[in-house]
Amino acid sequence: MVEFGDLISAVGKFGLYQKLVVLLLSLPLLLNPFQMVGQVFMVVDVPHYCNTDWIRAVGPNLTEEEQLNLTLPRDVDGEYEQCSMYSPVDWDLDSIMAYGLNATEKCSNGWVYPTAQQPSLLTEFDLVCDRKDLRDTNTYLELLPGEIIHNDDTESSLFFPATEWVGVSYRPTAVLITHCFLAAGQLVLAGLSYGIRNWRLLQIAGSAPMFALFFYFWVLPESARWLVTRGKIEEAKKYLKKAASINKRTIPPELLDQVQQCMPCRPQRPASLIFLKKKNSMKTQLITYSIPLNFRFMDSLVYYGLSLNVTGFGLDIYLTQLAFGVVELPGRICCIYLLQWFGRKKVQAALLLLAGLMCLIIVSIPEDQAVAITVLAVIGKFAACASFSTSYVYSAELFPTIIRQSGVGLCSMAARVAGIIAPLIRLLEQYHRAIPMAVYGSATVLGGLLCFLLPETRGVELPDDTVTDNPQKKERYLKMLGKQGMNRQQKNEALLETGLADDQQTHHSQSEAEEICVTAFGEDARGTVLESQSVVPGCASPP
């Protein structure tokens, strides 16, 4: 029986067509870092204190220093408090200077910022003190509804064609080449943010190029593998012929005529996350499909925990961002070779463990050792970005084609939830500076250990269906069917091999086929007997 991998081999596993597709998929990712972490440079911490102009009513001739001394308390280091002030009183200036003020309250009339400071989101919207947690979370809160409604995002959506258009041995290369553009985008972000300090101009410079991507509606090809799983055979053939033509290859006509045999056993309605839930009730598949959500969550947690904390390592934030960008490029490139040499499972687990350990070691470093902390953070960022790239390859290979976009989209939603939580965890440093890094590190180590429960996918053809690609369920079906008579099964297999199976030759009676399906797949299969086009003779997989 023809596998889709045979068609990809005939077209060319990584020819000019696939390279053009990868290039098209890579360009949006050059702009992606700005949208994800660019807000860090729009809300840079600046000195600020409460607006206490109320005292000007009784002391209009006070100098700025005198005003601050009379109206602001000091912290343990002798610096003015940034989020509290002395409560206003109805006294005259002499009484205030003689007796002083004791009662304090939160800032009620806004804040004062350095006059030489370029306008930023922080200064214009007062994202300080109690509103500090809004700095980083807003971007990820905006992304989450899109994940829920559309079930994908820019990154994950772009990687499906890169995964499904190339041969097995080139899958990591295709996906990780696109990720190298993410690393290049980090360097672009460092340069843009250093050169443009006005937040509005910076936002325009980082977002305007996105409008040039509208032409993707017409030039980006659909995945032929996905079209086959949806029964759109003629459209899939059109794309396969186009790919072969650009690669200067010829697909044998007899091979192209057998494309329909690549259709998996699937329900008539489109697959969805509900379909994923119902069809994967077995313990092994539950582990296979739930752990990717876990390690994508942990990847995102530590990646954004480090990325959004460039202001907390003690060195210049632009220099730290440049170091993060420089280290990402080799981090993503090395994954191409690591995944081929050691496989997906070991690399994913090892990188998560390394990133987690770096965060835990940072906890033990004194706060005044800024260089040591930054070096460890850069190593952690190296491991985190490499793990991030690996997770896109690994999770895409674990999910079958008919639910790959939904499954990987769900993983991306978990990653966005982690992106929302990561900056909120940073707020715990007000209780102790070590808490955020301890949380990032311990959670990531746990995610790395869970990866050892997953199957290895190196060199394995992408699964198209959750049932026909499941040896356990197929074995149970064949065992049950054997009781009905192996001659019929042997005949059916021969017909399937030649593509001549039809309703009269291969199907059991409806009632008989339904009972076989219920025995093989459970009660969820009752009522799912198909009238035609069933790869498993006589029945369909449960919806």
Secondary structure, 3 states (H helix, E strand, C coil): CCCHHHHHHHHCCCCHHHHHHHHHHHHHHHHHHHHHHHHHHCCCCCCCEECCHHHHHCCCCCCHHHHHHHHCCECCCCCECCCEEECCCCCCHHHHHHHCCCCEEECCCCEECCCCCCCCHHHHHCCCHHHCCHHHHHHHHHHHHHHHHHCCCHHHHHHHHHHHCCCHHHHHHHHHHHHHHHHHHHHHHHHHHHHCCCHHHHHHHHHHHHHHHHHHHHHCCCCHHHHHHCCCHHHHHHHHHHHHHHCCCCCCHHHHCCHHHHCCCCCCCCCCHHHHHHHCCCHHHHHHHHHHHHHHHHHHHHHHHHHCCHHHCCCCHHHHHHHHHHHHHHHHHHHHHHHHHHCHHHHHHHHHHHHHHHHHHHHCCCCCCHHHHHHHHHHHHHHHHHHHHHHHHHHHHHCCHHHHHHHHHHHHHHHHHHHHHHHHHHHHHHCCCCHHHHHHHHHHHHHHHHHHHCCCCCCCCCCCCCCCCCHHHHHHHHHHHHHHCHHHHHHHHHHHHHCCCCHHHHCCCHHHHHHHHHHHHCHHHCCCCCCCCCCCCCCCCCC
